[in-house]
Amino acid sequence: MTYELILIGLVCICFFLVIDLRLSYKKNRQKQEQLIEVLENVLLGKKNDYSCSQDTEMSHVYHLLSKIEYNCQLLLEQAYVEKEGIKYMISNLSHQLKTPLSNIKLYESLLNDDSLSLKNRARFQTKLKKQIDILEWILCSIIQCTRLEEGAIDFEAQMLPVNHTVTLAIENVLLKASQKNIDIITEDEFEGILLFHNIKWTREVFINLLENAIKYSPYNSIIKVTCEKRDHYTRISVVDEGIGIRKEEYNKIFHRFYRSKDVENADGFGIGLYLCRLILEKENGNITVSSKYGRGSTFSVYLLNHVP
């Protein structure tokens, strides 16, 4: 009787073991099928429901898969943004290059006319050179922007006298200012101030701001360059009496190729202010604008008072 009970007990144990193994196999098979389905959805870009698993081990696996799916989606979105950005840049670049290229072809055709007088030939040659210079400036500016964006330029900044940098910029635009009888006035507060910047690139920032101020200001007006030292930054402002900027365009004007409708017939390509922003970002600086539409604008450059 005892042996029979033992035998029956062993048979029962074996039976339950077989049942457990079959259930475990079925459960593992379900887990495998679920994982395969989740992985297929990740590869196909479909959404998964990661809240369905109550198993601790499977929950951890699903958590990792959800992170992988999120990163894949993020990479896809970044690739799309970059693709659209490249399309936008190519479209705008084509638009910007169209006018100077058309003018170059026109002047070249006119200069090939043997009956052209010496006076007109000299005039068209001057116009041709101007268009070539414009084309060169556009391409150089775009290359500079691209290299700054990608960090391909060895950009070194240090504590240097900002008065020297601003003076170099003013000297570069004096001729253009004199042609419109515009006075550029600076303040004594510049003397002895050392700011964290790169002379070459920061000079380009102020040249650009001063040239814009001259371009959009009336004859016989004044441009002021002011300086105000603060706790961490020093603000250097270029103040003009020009046409001004609409408030809704304050941020847009620092985007690449953006041009306001108010100045679309004036010379310009919408690159300069974007380049200024890129340069100042490299120096841990900033640029802002404030304006009274129709009564002038103030562009403020912020440079660090110390090495970051």
Helices and strands as residue ranges (DSSP letters): H 2-44, H 56-111, H 118-150, E 158-161, H 162-179, E 183-186, G 188-190, E 194-197, H 199-215, E 222-229, E 233-239, G 247-249, G 252-254, G 261-263, H 272-282, E 286-291, E 297-304
